[in-house]
């Protein structure tokens, strides 16, 4: 007891408040790490924290004192437990806190740092030795983060945004070191991507750089997410985040309206699956995927399915329901319009255009040319040696070019054949071909005749003249960025104009093609929403005064106002505001509004009283477009309409042409003169027109 009281006095005198000092003494007053237990004379070298573990017992790193009295052990255990609770209360953000340092007195912290900052003597023999026999490396302890760092650590997304805006570009003396450290980190990141087969464009995702910034803010020693955290914990967090995002979209549905999109496709098990999505000015939100195999053939069943989704989203919020042109969908759409008189059923524009291309492909001359092109491709691609020969002559260019739809692929492949026309002719007249075994086969001779046949290439040029503009419109409506509702009408007009110019106005050459286009347009594709969107698009309206005097367009506009605006008083108000738009009065005549007619989204314009916006009128006609993009042209060679994710879009997976390898019947040799292949471009110095006939997709 004398030793105990003596130590307690020494502890008090030296200002040490930890009760563990009452039951231990220092071997050397200058060494706080080496303590002798007053009960068993056991020497511990881990500081006061390790000494308390020795007294309490049950710790892996300290042997339990056999002579310590029960009340001392209980005192130490209670003290250590209280300190642990204090640490947990102070730990407000574990990712910013070094949890091992909380609950320790000054001496404990010093001991913890000393125990972690090891000095290692490395000699050539691999053992620790003193003196000059080895080199000494010391690891410096990084700055410790406490609970206050949680409040002062900047948001990772904001840091990335500031870096992009150039607000954090500051040169320091550590730039050389940072460059080396970054290269080392990038090497490890990319190595992980290679091992996990992660696509390279993943580094362009908006979430990538904030992830890197958050890791850097944590500092040294961060442990990555576990399999369970990725699969369960954080997946649930993302689900909750998506539901929160859905709430914002639902508010937008009620405020400005929305479109329900039905996107059907067939999986490998031949099941018919239907994806339901809802599009509004905030973007497109995936809702659910349904196995519709048992109902896709019945119009009444599909009507019940569509009607259920209208009820779920809210009839008052729905402007239109978009489906493909399957007969069951057509019937379901008509039944839906009968039951719901204030919304539209709209067939998928991409599907309609694909059907146009299919009808054009059934014309005898075009059908025969497509079959010959398929036979040519099939013969080459089914023979690896011949395929390698073809690639040598074409400079490694392929003859096949897949597109988003079946018939677009066929016509784009014709474009590739026309591009390689001279190279293919060189190949089939070269010694490589003539000396090969394929030149002696009957099939090979037939294929060579096709390539050397003038009528084959003439018909390809004809196909490109009539299909090129339609493929461009197809790319417009099946794009990914924004809804093209206000552009389809103009796009179809320009496509037909491009076809007329490509034949120099010779109606006999394109009359049959126009009959096919007009039939599909009038019966399926054309809807009042398209005409209203065209009328309410300032990019076209103010450049073409004749739009206002087009009886069909004006009729469709008023049909939309009557159908989509239920309140008669609001109908009259919308009509009155439309007159302001047509006369460019009020805000529409403002200098800034005039200057930005071709660059701003229509919904951005606001009426004078701020109670009714241009977006209200546009949405009433179904012409609302997502505001996260503008109509600015991305580059001179791109389409006059940016590639968009339209409300008429379709990502249906359709079967492609199979490569057929068989003999052709009949005489394929034609001595007709060849037509200039450049004619299908039909350019007149206007880049807008060329955009509709360029078959190559970026």
C-alpha positions as CSV (number, residue, x, y, z in Angstrom):
1,X,0.0,0.0,0.0
2,X,3.0,2.3,0.6
3,X,4.1,1.7,-3.0
4,X,0.6,2.3,-4.2
5,X,0.2,5.6,-2.4
6,X,3.7,6.6,-3.3
7,X,2.9,6.1,-7.0
8,X,-0.4,7.9,-6.6
9,X,1.4,10.9,-5.2
10,X,4.0,10.8,-8.0
11,X,1.2,10.6,-10.5
12,X,-0.7,13.5,-9.0
13,X,2.4,15.5,-8.8
14,X,3.3,15.0,-12.4
15,X,-0.2,15.9,-13.6
16,X,-1.0,12.4,-14.8
17,X,-4.8,12.0,-14.4
18,X,-5.1,8.4,-15.7
19,X,-6.0,6.1,-12.7
20,X,-3.7,3.5,-14.2
21,X,-0.7,5.4,-12.9
22,X,-1.8,4.5,-9.3
23,X,-0.9,0.9,-9.9
24,X,2.4,1.2,-11.8
25,X,5.7,2.9,-11.8
26,X,8.2,4.0,-14.5
27,X,11.5,2.3,-14.9
28,X,12.9,5.5,-16.3
29,X,11.2,8.9,-15.7
30,X,12.0,9.9,-19.3
31,X,10.5,6.7,-20.8
32,X,6.7,6.7,-20.5
33,X,6.3,3.5,-22.4
34,X,8.0,1.1,-19.9
35,X,5.9,0.6,-16.7
36,X,6.3,-1.9,-13.9
37,X,3.1,-3.4,-12.3
38,X,3.1,-2.7,-8.5
39,X,1.4,-6.0,-7.9
40,X,3.3,-8.6,-9.9
41,X,6.4,-6.6,-11.0
42,X,5.5,-7.4,-14.6
43,X,7.2,-4.9,-17.0
44,X,5.0,-3.7,-20.0
45,X,6.3,-1.7,-22.8
46,X,3.1,-0.4,-24.4
47,X,2.5,2.7,-22.2
48,X,-0.2,3.3,-19.7
49,X,-2.9,1.9,-22.0
50,X,-1.1,-1.5,-22.3
51,X,-0.6,-1.4,-18.5
52,X,-4.3,-1.1,-17.9
53,X,-4.9,-4.0,-20.2
54,X,-2.5,-6.0,-18.1
55,X,-4.5,-5.1,-15.0
56,X,-7.9,-5.9,-16.4
57,X,-6.9,-9.0,-18.4
58,X,-8.6,-10.6,-21.4
59,X,-6.5,-8.7,-24.0
60,X,-4.4,-10.5,-26.6
61,X,-1.5,-8.1,-26.4
62,X,-1.2,-8.1,-22.6
63,X,-0.9,-10.9,-20.0
64,X,-3.4,-10.7,-17.2
65,X,-2.0,-9.7,-13.7
66,X,-2.6,-12.6,-11.3
67,X,-2.1,-10.6,-8.2
68,X,-4.3,-7.6,-9.0
69,X,-7.1,-7.1,-6.5
70,X,-10.7,-7.4,-7.6
71,X,-11.7,-3.8,-6.8
72,X,-8.7,-2.5,-8.8
73,X,-9.6,-4.6,-11.8
74,X,-13.2,-3.4,-11.7
75,X,-12.0,0.2,-11.4
76,X,-9.8,-0.1,-14.5
77,X,-12.5,-2.0,-16.4
78,X,-15.1,0.7,-15.6
79,X,-12.8,3.5,-16.6
80,X,-11.8,1.9,-19.9
81,X,-15.5,1.2,-20.7
82,X,-16.5,4.8,-20.0
83,X,-13.7,6.1,-22.3
84,X,-14.9,3.8,-25.0
85,X,-18.4,5.1,-24.8
86,X,-17.1,8.7,-24.9
87,X,-15.2,7.8,-28.1
88,X,-18.3,6.4,-29.7
89,X,-20.3,9.5,-28.9
90,X,-17.7,11.7,-30.4
91,X,-17.3,9.6,-33.5
92,X,-19.7,11.6,-35.7
93,X,-18.2,10.4,-39.0
94,X,-16.1,7.2,-38.9
95,X,-14.7,7.9,-42.4
96,X,-13.0,11.0,-41.1
97,X,-12.0,9.8,-37.6
98,X,-9.0,7.7,-36.5
99,X,-11.1,5.6,-34.1
100,X,-8.1,4.2,-32.2
101,X,-7.2,7.5,-30.8
102,X,-10.4,8.4,-29.0
103,X,-10.7,7.6,-25.4
104,X,-7.0,7.9,-24.7
105,X,-5.3,10.4,-22.4
106,X,-2.3,12.4,-23.6
107,X,0.1,9.7,-22.6
108,X,-2.1,7.1,-24.5
109,X,-2.0,9.1,-27.7
110,X,1.7,9.5,-27.4
111,X,2.0,5.7,-26.9
112,X,-0.3,4.9,-29.8
113,X,1.7,7.2,-32.2
114,X,5.0,5.8,-31.0
115,X,3.7,2.2,-31.4
116,X,2.6,2.9,-35.0
117,X,5.5,5.0,-36.1
118,X,8.1,2.3,-36.2
119,X,11.7,2.8,-36.9
120,X,13.1,-0.2,-38.8
121,X,16.7,-0.9,-39.3
122,X,17.3,-2.7,-42.6
123,X,20.6,-4.4,-43.2
124,X,21.8,-6.4,-46.2
125,X,21.2,-9.6,-44.2
126,X,17.6,-8.8,-43.6
127,X,17.9,-8.5,-39.8
128,X,17.7,-5.4,-37.6
129,X,21.1,-4.2,-36.4
130,X,22.3,-1.1,-34.7
131,X,25.2,1.1,-35.7
132,X,26.1,1.9,-39.2
133,X,25.5,-1.7,-40.5
134,X,22.1,-0.8,-41.9
135,X,20.0,2.1,-43.1
136,X,17.2,3.6,-41.1
137,X,13.8,4.5,-42.6
138,X,11.2,6.3,-40.6
139,X,7.5,6.5,-41.6
140,X,6.0,9.8,-40.8
141,X,2.6,9.6,-39.2
142,X,0.0,11.5,-41.4
143,X,-2.1,14.2,-39.9
144,X,-4.8,12.7,-37.8
145,X,-8.4,13.6,-38.6
146,X,-10.9,14.3,-35.8
147,X,-14.7,14.9,-35.6
148,X,-14.4,18.5,-36.7
149,X,-12.9,17.4,-40.1
150,X,-16.4,16.0,-40.9
151,X,-17.8,19.6,-41.0
152,X,-14.9,21.2,-43.0
153,X,-14.4,18.5,-45.6
154,X,-15.7,19.9,-48.9
155,X,-18.3,18.0,-51.0
156,X,-16.6,15.8,-53.5
157,X,-18.9,16.8,-56.4
158,X,-18.3,20.5,-55.6
159,X,-14.6,20.0,-55.6
160,X,-14.7,18.4,-59.0
161,X,-16.9,21.2,-60.4
162,X,-14.5,23.8,-59.1
163,X,-11.6,22.0,-60.7
164,X,-13.4,21.9,-64.0
165,X,-14.1,25.7,-63.7
166,X,-10.4,26.3,-63.0
167,X,-10.9,27.6,-59.5
168,X,-8.4,25.3,-57.9
169,X,-5.5,25.5,-60.3
170,X,-2.6,26.6,-58.1
171,X,1.0,25.7,-58.6
172,X,2.9,24.5,-55.6
173,X,6.4,23.2,-54.8
174,X,4.9,19.7,-54.5
175,X,3.7,19.6,-58.1
176,X,6.4,17.2,-59.1
177,X,5.7,14.8,-56.3
178,X,2.0,15.0,-57.0
179,X,2.5,14.2,-60.6
180,X,4.5,11.1,-59.7
181,X,1.9,10.1,-57.1
182,X,-0.9,10.6,-59.6
183,X,0.8,8.4,-62.2
184,X,1.2,5.7,-59.6
185,X,-2.5,5.9,-58.6
186,X,-3.6,5.9,-62.3
187,X,-1.5,2.9,-63.0
188,X,-3.2,0.9,-60.2
189,X,-6.7,2.2,-61.2
190,X,-6.3,1.2,-64.8
191,X,-4.8,-2.1,-63.9
192,X,-7.9,-2.9,-61.9
193,X,-10.0,-1.8,-64.9
194,X,-8.1,-4.2,-67.1
195,X,-8.4,-7.1,-64.7
196,X,-12.1,-6.5,-64.2
197,X,-12.8,-5.9,-67.9
198,X,-14.4,-2.5,-67.2
199,X,-15.0,-0.5,-70.4
200,X,-12.6,2.3,-71.0
201,X,-15.3,4.9,-71.4
202,X,-16.3,4.3,-67.7
203,X,-13.8,7.1,-66.8
204,X,-16.0,9.6,-68.7
205,X,-19.0,8.9,-66.4
206,X,-19.9,12.0,-64.3
207,X,-19.7,9.9,-61.1
208,X,-16.1,8.8,-61.7
209,X,-14.2,11.9,-60.7
210,X,-16.2,12.5,-57.5
211,X,-15.4,9.0,-56.5
212,X,-11.7,9.7,-56.9
213,X,-12.0,12.9,-54.9
214,X,-13.8,11.2,-52.1
215,X,-11.1,8.6,-51.8
216,X,-8.5,11.4,-51.7
217,X,-10.4,13.2,-48.9
218,X,-10.4,10.1,-46.8
219,X,-6.6,9.8,-46.9
220,X,-4.2,7.0,-46.3
221,X,-5.5,3.5,-45.3
222,X,-9.0,3.6,-46.8
223,X,-10.5,0.1,-47.1
224,X,-12.6,-0.4,-50.3
225,X,-16.2,-1.5,-50.2
226,X,-16.7,-5.2,-49.4
227,X,-18.7,-7.6,-51.6
228,X,-21.7,-7.3,-49.2
229,X,-21.5,-3.5,-49.2
230,X,-21.6,-3.4,-53.0
231,X,-24.3,-6.1,-53.3
232,X,-26.6,-5.1,-50.5
233,X,-25.8,-2.1,-48.3
234,X,-25.0,0.5,-51.0
235,X,-27.4,-1.0,-53.5
236,X,-30.2,-0.3,-51.1
237,X,-28.9,3.3,-50.7
238,X,-29.0,3.7,-54.5
239,X,-32.5,2.4,-54.6
240,X,-33.6,4.9,-52.0
241,X,-31.8,7.6,-54.0
242,X,-33.6,6.6,-57.2
243,X,-37.0,6.7,-55.3
244,X,-36.2,10.2,-54.2
245,X,-35.3,11.1,-57.8
246,X,-38.6,9.6,-58.9
247,X,-40.4,12.0,-56.5
248,X,-39.0,15.0,-58.4
249,X,-40.1,13.4,-61.7
250,X,-43.6,12.8,-60.3
251,X,-43.9,16.5,-59.3
252,X,-42.9,17.4,-62.9
253,X,-45.5,15.0,-64.3
254,X,-48.2,16.8,-62.4
255,X,-46.9,20.2,-63.3
256,X,-46.0,19.9,-67.0
257,X,-47.3,16.5,-68.1
258,X,-45.5,13.4,-69.4
259,X,-45.5,10.7,-72.0
260,X,-45.7,6.9,-71.3
261,X,-43.5,4.9,-73.5
262,X,-43.9,1.2,-74.2
263,X,-40.7,-0.5,-75.6
264,X,-41.1,-4.2,-76.5
265,X,-38.4,-6.7,-77.3
266,X,-37.8,-10.5,-77.4
267,X,-35.2,-12.2,-75.2
268,X,-33.2,-15.3,-75.9
269,X,-35.9,-17.5,-74.4
270,X,-38.3,-16.0,-77.0
271,X,-40.3,-14.2,-74.3
272,X,-41.9,-10.9,-75.2
273,X,-40.9,-8.4,-72.7
274,X,-42.3,-4.8,-72.5
275,X,-40.4,-2.0,-70.8
276,X,-42.4,0.9,-69.5
277,X,-40.8,4.3,-69.3
278,X,-42.1,7.8,-68.5
279,X,-40.7,10.8,-70.2
280,X,-41.0,14.4,-69.0
281,X,-39.0,17.6,-69.2
282,X,-36.6,16.3,-66.6
283,X,-35.8,13.2,-68.7
284,X,-36.8,9.6,-69.1
285,X,-37.4,7.3,-66.1
286,X,-37.5,3.5,-66.4
287,X,-40.5,2.2,-64.5
288,X,-40.9,-1.6,-65.0
289,X,-40.3,-4.5,-67.3
290,X,-43.2,-6.9,-67.8
291,X,-43.4,-10.4,-69.4
292,X,-46.2,-9.8,-71.9
293,X,-45.9,-13.1,-73.8
294,X,-49.4,-14.1,-72.9
295,X,-51.1,-10.9,-73.9
296,X,-49.1,-9.4,-76.8
297,X,-51.3,-11.1,-79.4
298,X,-54.6,-9.7,-78.0
299,X,-55.6,-6.1,-78.3
300,X,-57.9,-6.1,-75.4
301,X,-55.2,-7.5,-73.1
302,X,-52.7,-4.8,-74.2
303,X,-55.4,-2.2,-73.7
304,X,-55.8,-3.3,-70.1
305,X,-52.1,-3.1,-69.6
306,X,-51.7,0.4,-71.1
307,X,-54.8,1.6,-69.2
308,X,-53.3,0.3,-65.9
309,X,-50.2,2.4,-66.5
310,X,-52.2,5.5,-67.3
311,X,-54.1,5.0,-64.1
312,X,-50.9,4.6,-62.2
313,X,-49.2,7.7,-63.6
314,X,-52.4,9.7,-63.5
315,X,-54.6,10.4,-66.5
316,X,-54.5,14.1,-65.8
317,X,-50.6,13.9,-66.1
318,X,-50.4,11.9,-69.4
319,X,-50.2,13.7,-72.7
320,X,-49.6,10.6,-74.9
321,X,-48.9,6.9,-74.8
322,X,-46.3,5.7,-77.3
323,X,-46.2,2.1,-78.6
324,X,-45.0,0.3,-81.7
325,X,-47.2,-0.5,-84.7
326,X,-48.1,-4.1,-83.8
327,X,-51.8,-4.8,-84.6
328,X,-52.6,-5.5,-81.0
329,X,-51.0,-2.2,-80.0
330,X,-53.0,-0.3,-82.7
331,X,-56.2,-1.8,-81.3
332,X,-55.2,-1.1,-77.7
333,X,-54.3,2.5,-78.6
334,X,-57.7,3.2,-80.2
335,X,-59.5,1.7,-77.2
336,X,-57.4,3.8,-74.9
337,X,-58.3,7.0,-76.8
338,X,-62.0,6.1,-76.6
339,X,-61.8,5.6,-72.8
340,X,-59.4,8.5,-72.1
341,X,-60.5,11.5,-74.3
342,X,-57.8,13.8,-73.1
343,X,-54.7,12.0,-74.2
344,X,-53.2,10.7,-77.4
345,X,-52.0,7.3,-78.5
346,X,-49.0,7.7,-80.7
347,X,-47.3,5.0,-82.8
348,X,-43.5,4.7,-82.5
349,X,-41.9,6.9,-85.2
350,X,-38.8,4.7,-85.5
351,X,-41.0,1.7,-86.2
352,X,-43.0,3.5,-88.8
353,X,-39.8,4.6,-90.6
354,X,-38.4,1.1,-90.4
355,X,-41.6,-0.1,-92.1
356,X,-41.2,2.5,-94.8
357,X,-37.7,1.1,-95.5
358,X,-39.2,-2.4,-95.5
359,X,-41.8,-1.4,-98.1
360,X,-39.2,0.2,-100.3
361,X,-37.1,-2.9,-100.0
362,X,-40.0,-4.9,-101.5
363,X,-39.8,-3.1,-104.8
364,X,-38.6,-5.6,-107.4
365,X,-35.4,-3.9,-108.5
366,X,-34.4,-3.0,-104.9
367,X,-35.3,-6.4,-103.6
368,X,-33.1,-8.1,-106.2
369,X,-30.2,-5.8,-105.4
370,X,-30.5,-6.4,-101.7
371,X,-30.5,-10.1,-102.3
372,X,-27.4,-9.8,-104.4
373,X,-25.7,-7.7,-101.8
374,X,-26.6,-10.2,-99.1
375,X,-25.3,-13.0,-101.3
376,X,-22.0,-11.1,-101.9
377,X,-21.5,-10.4,-98.2
378,X,-22.4,-14.0,-97.3
379,X,-20.0,-15.5,-99.7
380,X,-17.1,-13.3,-98.5
381,X,-17.7,-13.5,-94.8
382,X,-18.2,-17.3,-94.8
383,X,-14.7,-17.8,-96.1
384,X,-12.0,-16.6,-93.8
385,X,-9.3,-16.6,-96.5
386,X,-11.4,-14.6,-98.9
387,X,-12.4,-12.3,-96.0
388,X,-8.7,-11.5,-95.3
389,X,-8.2,-10.8,-99.0
390,X,-11.1,-8.4,-99.0
391,X,-9.7,-6.6,-96.0
392,X,-6.4,-6.1,-97.7
393,X,-8.0,-4.5,-100.7
394,X,-10.4,-2.3,-98.6
395,X,-7.8,-1.1,-96.1
396,X,-9.3,-3.2,-93.2
397,X,-12.7,-1.6,-93.8
398,X,-15.8,-3.9,-93.3
399,X,-18.7,-4.3,-95.7
400,X,-21.2,-4.8,-92.9
401,X,-22.4,-1.9,-90.8
402,X,-25.0,-2.8,-88.1
403,X,-27.7,-0.2,-87.4
404,X,-30.5,0.1,-84.8
405,X,-33.1,-1.5,-87.0
406,X,-33.2,-4.4,-89.4
407,X,-33.8,-2.5,-92.7
408,X,-31.6,0.4,-91.8
409,X,-28.8,-2.1,-91.5
410,X,-29.5,-3.4,-95.0
411,X,-29.4,0.1,-96.6
412,X,-26.4,1.2,-94.6
413,X,-24.6,-2.0,-95.8
414,X,-25.4,-0.9,-99.4
415,X,-23.7,2.4,-98.6
416,X,-20.6,0.5,-97.4
417,X,-20.6,-1.6,-100.6
418,X,-20.8,1.6,-102.7
419,X,-17.9,3.1,-100.8
420,X,-15.7,0.1,-101.6
421,X,-16.9,-0.3,-105.1
422,X,-13.6,0.3,-106.8
423,X,-11.7,-1.8,-104.3
424,X,-14.0,-4.7,-104.7
425,X,-13.7,-4.5,-108.5
426,X,-9.9,-4.5,-108.2
427,X,-10.0,-7.5,-105.9
428,X,-12.2,-9.6,-108.3
429,X,-10.0,-8.8,-111.2
430,X,-6.7,-9.2,-109.4
431,X,-4.3,-12.2,-109.7
432,X,-5.0,-13.0,-106.0
433,X,-8.6,-13.7,-106.9
434,X,-8.0,-15.3,-110.3
435,X,-5.4,-17.7,-108.9
436,X,-7.6,-18.6,-105.9
437,X,-9.7,-21.7,-105.6
438,X,-12.8,-19.6,-105.2
439,X,-12.5,-18.1,-108.7
440,X,-12.9,-21.6,-110.1
441,X,-16.1,-22.4,-108.2
442,X,-19.5,-21.7,-109.8
443,X,-20.6,-19.6,-106.8
444,X,-17.4,-17.6,-107.0
445,X,-18.0,-16.9,-110.7
446,X,-21.5,-15.7,-109.9
447,X,-20.3,-13.4,-107.1
448,X,-17.6,-12.0,-109.4
449,X,-20.3,-11.3,-112.0
450,X,-22.4,-9.4,-109.4
451,X,-19.4,-7.1,-108.5
452,X,-18.6,-6.4,-112.2
453,X,-22.3,-5.8,-113.1
454,X,-23.1,-2.2,-113.9
455,X,-26.8,-2.5,-113.1
456,X,-26.0,-3.8,-109.6
457,X,-24.2,-0.6,-108.8
458,X,-26.7,1.6,-110.5
459,X,-29.5,0.2,-108.4
460,X,-27.4,0.6,-105.3
461,X,-27.1,4.3,-106.1
462,X,-30.9,4.4,-106.6
463,X,-31.4,2.7,-103.2
464,X,-29.1,5.2,-101.5
465,X,-30.9,8.2,-103.0
466,X,-34.3,7.1,-101.6
467,X,-33.2,5.5,-98.4
468,X,-30.5,7.9,-97.2
469,X,-32.8,10.8,-96.2
470,X,-35.2,8.3,-94.4
471,X,-32.3,6.7,-92.5
472,X,-31.3,10.2,-91.3
473,X,-34.8,10.8,-90.0
474,X,-34.7,7.4,-88.4
475,X,-31.5,8.4,-86.5
476,X,-33.3,11.6,-85.4
477,X,-36.3,9.9,-83.8
478,X,-34.2,7.0,-82.3
479,X,-31.6,9.3,-80.8
480,X,-30.6,9.6,-77.1
481,X,-30.5,13.2,-76.0
482,X,-33.9,14.8,-76.3
483,X,-37.4,14.5,-77.8
484,X,-37.7,15.4,-81.5
485,X,-41.5,15.9,-81.4
486,X,-41.1,19.5,-82.8
487,X,-38.8,18.3,-85.6
488,X,-40.4,15.2,-87.2
489,X,-42.7,17.2,-89.5
490,X,-39.9,19.3,-90.8
491,X,-37.5,16.3,-91.0
492,X,-40.0,14.4,-93.2
493,X,-40.4,17.4,-95.5
494,X,-36.7,17.8,-95.9
495,X,-36.2,14.1,-96.5
496,X,-38.7,14.3,-99.4
497,X,-37.1,17.4,-100.8
498,X,-33.7,15.7,-100.7
499,X,-35.2,12.7,-102.7
500,X,-36.6,15.1,-105.3
501,X,-33.3,16.9,-105.7
502,X,-31.4,13.7,-106.0
503,X,-33.4,12.8,-109.1
504,X,-33.3,16.4,-110.5
505,X,-37.1,16.7,-110.1
506,X,-37.8,13.7,-112.4
507,X,-41.1,12.6,-110.8
508,X,-41.2,9.3,-112.6
509,X,-38.2,8.0,-110.7
510,X,-39.5,8.8,-107.2
511,X,-43.3,8.7,-107.6
512,X,-43.6,5.1,-106.4
513,X,-41.3,5.9,-103.4
514,X,-43.4,8.9,-102.4
515,X,-46.6,6.7,-102.6
516,X,-45.0,4.4,-100.0
517,X,-43.8,7.2,-97.8
518,X,-47.2,9.1,-97.9
519,X,-49.1,5.9,-97.2
520,X,-47.1,5.2,-94.0
521,X,-47.1,8.9,-93.0
522,X,-50.8,9.4,-93.4
523,X,-52.0,6.1,-91.9
524,X,-49.4,5.7,-89.1
525,X,-46.7,8.3,-88.5
526,X,-48.6,11.6,-88.9
527,X,-50.4,12.7,-85.7
528,X,-51.7,16.1,-84.6
529,X,-49.0,16.3,-82.0
530,X,-46.3,16.3,-84.8
531,X,-48.0,19.2,-86.6
532,X,-48.5,21.2,-83.4
533,X,-44.9,20.6,-82.3
534,X,-43.8,21.9,-85.7
535,X,-46.0,25.0,-85.5
536,X,-44.8,25.8,-82.0
537,X,-41.1,25.4,-82.8
538,X,-39.7,28.9,-83.2
539,X,-36.7,27.5,-85.0
540,X,-39.0,26.8,-88.0
541,X,-42.0,29.0,-87.5
542,X,-40.4,32.5,-88.0
543,X,-38.4,31.4,-91.0
544,X,-41.5,29.9,-92.7
545,X,-44.5,32.3,-92.6
546,X,-46.5,29.8,-94.7
547,X,-46.8,27.5,-91.7
548,X,-49.5,29.8,-90.2
549,X,-51.5,29.5,-93.4
550,X,-51.3,25.8,-93.7
551,X,-54.9,24.5,-93.0
552,X,-53.8,21.0,-92.0
553,X,-51.2,22.3,-89.5
554,X,-53.6,24.8,-87.9
555,X,-56.3,22.2,-87.7
556,X,-54.0,19.8,-85.9
557,X,-52.9,22.6,-83.5
558,X,-56.5,23.3,-82.4
559,X,-57.2,19.6,-82.1
560,X,-54.4,19.3,-79.6
561,X,-55.5,22.4,-77.6
562,X,-59.1,21.0,-77.4
563,X,-58.0,17.5,-76.5
564,X,-55.3,18.2,-74.0
565,X,-56.6,21.3,-72.3
566,X,-59.8,20.4,-70.4
567,X,-60.8,23.8,-69.0
568,X,-62.6,25.9,-71.6
569,X,-61.3,29.1,-70.0
570,X,-57.7,27.9,-70.3
571,X,-58.4,26.9,-73.9
572,X,-59.3,30.4,-74.7
573,X,-56.3,31.7,-72.9
574,X,-54.0,29.4,-74.8
575,X,-55.4,30.5,-78.1
576,X,-54.9,34.2,-77.1
577,X,-51.3,33.5,-76.2
578,X,-50.7,31.7,-79.4
579,X,-51.5,34.9,-81.3
580,X,-48.7,36.6,-79.3
581,X,-46.4,33.9,-80.6
582,X,-47.5,34.1,-84.2
583,X,-47.1,37.9,-84.2
584,X,-43.8,37.9,-82.2
585,X,-45.3,40.2,-79.7
586,X,-44.5,40.6,-76.0
587,X,-41.6,38.5,-74.9
588,X,-41.5,36.7,-78.2
589,X,-40.4,40.0,-79.9
590,X,-37.7,40.7,-77.3
591,X,-34.3,41.1,-78.9
592,X,-32.8,38.2,-76.9
593,X,-35.7,35.9,-77.7
594,X,-35.3,36.7,-81.4
595,X,-31.6,36.0,-81.2
596,X,-32.0,32.7,-79.5
597,X,-34.9,31.3,-81.5
598,X,-32.7,28.6,-83.0
599,X,-30.7,27.8,-79.8
600,X,-33.2,27.8,-76.9
601,X,-35.6,25.1,-76.1
602,X,-39.2,26.3,-76.7
603,X,-40.1,25.7,-73.1
604,X,-37.7,28.3,-71.9
605,X,-39.8,31.2,-73.3
606,X,-42.1,32.9,-70.8
607,X,-45.2,35.0,-71.4
608,X,-45.6,38.5,-70.2
609,X,-47.7,37.8,-67.2
610,X,-45.5,34.9,-66.1
611,X,-48.6,32.8,-65.4
612,X,-48.6,31.0,-68.7
613,X,-45.3,30.0,-70.3
614,X,-44.4,29.0,-73.8
615,X,-43.8,25.6,-72.2
616,X,-47.4,25.5,-71.2
617,X,-48.5,25.9,-74.8
618,X,-45.9,23.5,-76.1
619,X,-46.8,20.9,-73.6
620,X,-50.4,21.3,-74.4
621,X,-49.5,20.3,-77.9
622,X,-47.1,17.6,-76.8
623,X,-44.1,19.5,-78.1
624,X,-42.3,19.8,-74.7
625,X,-38.7,18.8,-74.8
626,X,-36.1,18.1,-72.1
627,X,-34.4,21.2,-71.0
628,X,-31.0,19.7,-70.2
629,X,-29.9,20.2,-73.9
630,X,-30.2,22.8,-76.6
631,X,-30.7,22.6,-80.3
632,X,-27.2,23.9,-81.0
633,X,-25.5,22.0,-83.7
634,X,-22.8,19.8,-82.4
635,X,-20.7,20.0,-85.5
636,X,-21.1,21.1,-89.1
637,X,-21.3,17.5,-90.4
638,X,-23.9,16.3,-88.0
639,X,-27.6,16.3,-88.5
640,X,-29.6,19.6,-88.4
641,X,-31.4,18.0,-85.5
642,X,-29.1,16.7,-82.8
643,X,-29.3,12.9,-82.2
644,X,-32.0,12.6,-79.5
645,X,-33.8,10.1,-77.3
646,X,-37.2,10.9,-78.7
647,X,-40.6,10.2,-77.3
648,X,-41.0,8.2,-80.5
649,X,-37.9,6.2,-79.8
650,X,-37.5,2.5,-79.9
651,X,-34.7,0.3,-78.9
652,X,-36.4,-2.9,-80.0
653,X,-34.0,-5.7,-80.9
654,X,-34.9,-6.9,-84.4
655,X,-33.4,-9.8,-86.4
656,X,-30.8,-8.7,-88.9
657,X,-30.4,-10.0,-92.5
658,X,-28.8,-13.4,-92.5
659,X,-25.8,-14.0,-94.7
660,X,-27.0,-16.3,-97.5
661,X,-24.5,-18.2,-99.6
662,X,-26.4,-19.6,-102.6
663,X,-26.5,-19.4,-106.4
664,X,-28.5,-16.7,-108.0
665,X,-31.1,-17.6,-110.6
666,X,-31.3,-15.9,-113.9
667,X,-28.9,-13.8,-115.9
668,X,-27.3,-11.2,-113.7
669,X,-25.1,-9.6,-116.3
670,X,-26.4,-6.3,-117.5
671,X,-24.6,-4.1,-119.9
672,X,-26.4,-0.9,-118.8
673,X,-24.4,2.2,-118.4
674,X,-23.3,3.0,-114.8
675,X,-24.8,6.0,-113.0
676,X,-22.6,8.4,-111.1
677,X,-22.5,7.2,-107.5
678,X,-22.1,10.7,-106.1
679,X,-25.6,11.7,-107.4
680,X,-27.4,10.4,-104.3
681,X,-25.7,13.1,-102.2
682,X,-27.9,15.6,-104.0
683,X,-26.0,18.4,-102.4
684,X,-26.6,22.0,-103.4
685,X,-24.3,23.7,-101.0
686,X,-26.7,23.4,-98.1
687,X,-25.3,21.3,-95.3
688,X,-28.7,20.7,-93.9
689,X,-29.8,18.7,-96.9
690,X,-26.6,16.6,-97.0
691,X,-27.3,15.6,-93.4
692,X,-30.3,13.6,-94.4
693,X,-28.6,11.5,-97.0
694,X,-25.3,10.6,-95.3
695,X,-25.8,7.0,-94.4
696,X,-22.7,6.7,-92.2
697,X,-23.4,6.9,-88.5
698,X,-21.0,8.5,-86.1
